[in-house]
Amino acid sequence: MIELQGVTKVYPRKGAESVVALDDLSLTIMDGEIHGIVGESGAGKSTLIRCLTALEKPTSGAILVDGKDLTTLSGRPLRAERRRIGMVFQGANLLEARTAAENIEYPLKVSGIPKAERDARVAELLNLVGLADRGASYPAQLSGGQRQRVGIARALAIRPSVVLADEPTSALDMETTDQILDLLKNVREQLGVTILVITHEMGVVRKICTSATLLDAGRIVESSSIDHALANPESRLAKKLIPLPEVEPECLREDTLVDIYFTSRPGIPTGSKVMARVAELGGDIAAGLFESVGEMQVGRLALAIPAQKVSHALQAFAADGIHAEVRA
């Protein structure tokens, strides 16, 4: 389990106002979760990574991994705790002069693991990440996705309880991104590790995260399970995950734009109920967005509804338990 307790990081600047990179963050991430840390550039994600890996100490607050406060440790005890955290870097960050197998072996070697045990662990990890036949290949001989698979294997080499994945798919195409995200899910299921995914890509969160935290200017805007966020139409996290569809002005004519938000699960046909209600009201679907998140289907529709029918439409959707609001 990872716990942040009032974590603040301030960078003083000579002759200028100090920069507050993290502002009183408190957060609990349970064992076995895949938790997304989401935010745009400047939100504080990079600073949080450096604090979580104990490369920097926060100005105040505590960071507990499996009950041990990293901010109170130094020297050998700190190095021992760092081994409980594996790191997957953006772009893999491999050692170009070493083979795939040697890259995976490296953290084991510096930890003093005997060679026979190292060789067995490397073979196991190459098989886990689908590269059993590429251990002798150098990074330059591997595709971007294969390099990231090596990076994931290396992060798992010392059997960490936590894996931090920093923008793990930002340099990959869509197909390869899906493969790497599927691999991370498989790692969680097989090994039971807790995975933190630091990203600005909401598609990554939709695909693999069980919970997420939205950061903005060093503060937590919202933190919850994905299911809980999506069940709440007013959630800022949900609005980031499933954004409002854009509507061309010519689609409206003199109609009013009403936004519909709904979720469906197996056996609960909310989507068909929405479509039946739209047909009954005589509105037009100006734009729509549908996404699958786990077992949940999430939809946002922008409806062009005649002005005289808007009040009735809002009441009808409310009676159906479907969130609807006039777009400002």
N, C-alpha and C positions, 0 to 999 in steps of 0.2 A: 504493500500500500504506500502511496505517496501522499504526503500532507504538506501543504504550504500554510504557514501560520503568520499572517500579518507581514508578508515579505515585501520589503521596500528596498529599492536600489536607487541611490542618488549619486550622480556624478558632479562633483564640484567643478566650477570653471573659474579660473582666475580672472577677476575683473568683470565677471558676468554672472547672471543668475544661474544657479545650479539646475541641472537637468534631472528631472524625476523620471527614470526609465520604467520603474515598477512602483506602483503606489498601493501599498497595503493589500497585497493579494492573499486571500485565504481560500483554499481549495483542497478537496479530498478526492483522490482517484483510487478506486478499489482494485484489489488484485484481479487480474484477468481481463480488465477493461481494455478496449482500444479507445483512447480518449484523444479528441482533436483539440489542439490549441490553435485558434483561428484568429487572424487579424491581418490588416493591411500593413504595408511597410511603415515602420515607425511605431507599431502597436506595442512593442516590447518583447516580441517573440525571441529574438536573438539574445537579449539580456537574460531572459528567463532560462534559455538553454544553458548559458554559461553558469548561471547560479545552480541549476539542477545538476550539472556535471561537476560542480565545485571548482570550476576554473576561476570563478569570482565569488566572493562572499557578499551576501546582501548587506545593505547598510543596517537593516534591522529585520527582525523576524526569524523564523525557524523553517528549515526544510528537512522533513523526516522521510527517509526511505526505509520501509520495514521497521519503523520505530526508532531508528537512529538519526539524530540530528546532525546533518553534514556540516552545518555552520560551526559546530563546536569542535570539529576534528581537525587534525593536521598530521603531517608525517605519515608513518606506516599505517595507523588506523584509518586515515583518510584514503590512502591508496587502496587499502583492502575494501573499503566501502565502494570506491569508484568501480571496482571490478564487478560489482553487482549491477552496474548500469552499462548496457551496450549502446553504441552510437552508430546510427546509419546516416551518412552525410549526403548532402545534396551533391549529385554528380559522382557518388561512390568514393572519390578521394583515395584511390588505390595507389600502392607503391609500384611505379611503372617498371622497375627493374626486377620485380619478383613475380613469379607465376601466380595464377589464381590460388593454387594450393598453398603457396608460400605466404601470400597475403593473409589467408585464413589462419595459417599456422602462427603468424607473427605474435599476436597477443598471448598465445599459449607458450611460445618460446621465451618471451620476456618475463613470463610468470614462473618460469622454471619447471614447467611440466615435462616429464620424461618423454623421449622421442617416440617410443612405441605408443604411448598414450596420445601424443600429438597426432601421429599418423592416423590412428583410429578415429579420432575426433574429426579431423579434416575430411576423411572419407565419408563419415556420417553426414557432415554438413554439406558437402558437395552433392550428395544424394538428396538431401532435404530440399535444397534450392534448385534441383533439376540440372545440375552441371557435373554429373558423375564422370563424364567423358572429357571435361575441359580443364581438369586440374593442372595440366602442364602448359596451358595457354597463358600468354602474357596479356596484360590489360589491353594493349594495342591490337590484339588479335580478337578481342571480344566486342560484341555490340554493346550499346548503351544499357540495354536491359540486362544483359549478362553481367556487365560490370556491377550493376546495382545488386544483382543476386549475390555476387561475391562479397559486396559490402555488407549485405544482410547476414551472410554466413559468418563473416569476420566478427560482426557485432554479437553473434550468438556463441562464439568460440569458448568464452570463459563461463558459460552457463549463467548469464545474468538473470535477475528477477524482473528487470525493467529494461525496455529498449526505447531509446529516443530516436525517432526518425524525423530528420530535419528536411522538409521539402523533398521527400524521397522520390517524387515523380516529376518534378518541375522541368527536367530536361528531356522527358520521354514523350513519344507519340502516344496517341490514345489507346491503341491496342496493347502496347507494352506497359502503359500505365495500369491498365486493367489487370494484366498478368502479375505485376509487382504487388498491387493491392491484394489480389487473391493470395499471393504467396504470404504476405503479412498476416492475413486472416488465418491461413493454414498454420503458420508458426504459432499464433496465439492458441489455436485449437489443439495442436499437438504438444506444445511445450508449456502452455499455461502462463506464459510471461505477460506482464502488463506492458502495453505499447502506448507511447505518447507520440502522436503524429502532429508535427508543427507544420502548418500549411496556410496559404492564403487561398487555396483552391477548394471551393465548397463541394465540388464533385467528389473529391477525395473523402470528405467527411460523410457525404451521403452514402458512399459505397461501402465504407468499412467501419466507421466509428459507432460505438455504442453510446457514447456521451461526448460532449464538447463544451469548450469554454470560449467565449467570444471576448477578445481583448481589444481595447481602443485606448490609445494614449497612456498605456501602462496600467490601465484599470480593467477589472473584470466587469463587463457589461451584463453578461448572463452566463450561467453555467448550469447545465442540466443533462439528463439523458436525452437522446435523440427522440425517442418516443414521446416523452413529456413535452419537449419543445414543439414537436409537430402537432400535438393535440391542442396546442394553444395558439390560435391564429394571431394573437397580439404579440407573440414572442419575437423579439428581434433576431434571435438565432434562427427561428423558423423562416423569417422573411429573408434572411441571408441564404438559407438552404434552398428555399423554393421561392425565388423572387417573383414579383408581380410581372406578368407579361406586358410587353410594350404594345401600344395600340396606335395605329396610324390615324391621324385626325380625320381623314376622309371616311373612316369606318363609322364615325359617330353620327354624321349629319346633325340632326337636332336632338338626338337621343342622349340619355344620361348613362354614364359609364358606371356600372356596378361590379365590384370585385367579389368573387365567390372563392371561398377556401374550404376544402373538404378533404377528408381522409377516408380510405376504405381498407378493410381487412378481409381476408377470406371469410365468406359467409355473411358479410355485411355490405350489401351492394349500394353504398352511398352514392357512387358515381352515377348509376342508372337512375336513382331518385332525383339527382340534380338535373340530369338531362331531361327527364320527364317534366320537371317543374319549369325548365327553360322553355320547352315546347308549349306548355300550357300558357305561359306568360306572353308568348309571342315575341320574345327578345331574340337578338342575334348574338352569336358568339363572335366577338371581335378579335379575341386572341385567347390562347390557352396554353397551359404548361402542365404536363403530367410527369411524375417521377416515381420510381420504385425505390423505397428506402426500407431495406429488410423485407418484412412481410407486408409492409404498409404501402398502399398506393396513395400518393398525395397529388392533389390537383388544385390549380388556381385558374379560374376562368375570368375573363373580362367580358362582361355582357353589355351590349348596347340595348337599353330598354327605353321605350317611349316615356317621356317625362311624366305623363298622367298615370302610368302604371308602376312607378318606382316605389311608392309607399306600400302598395299591395304586395309587390315583389319582396320587399324587405320583410314584411310580416309573414309571407308564405315561407320564405327560406328559414326564418327564425322558428316557425312552427315545425319545420322538418329537422331542426337542430343543426342547421348549416349556417356558417358564418358568412354574412354578406354586408357590404358597406359601400356607400357611394364614394368613388374616388375623388379626392380633393383636387 
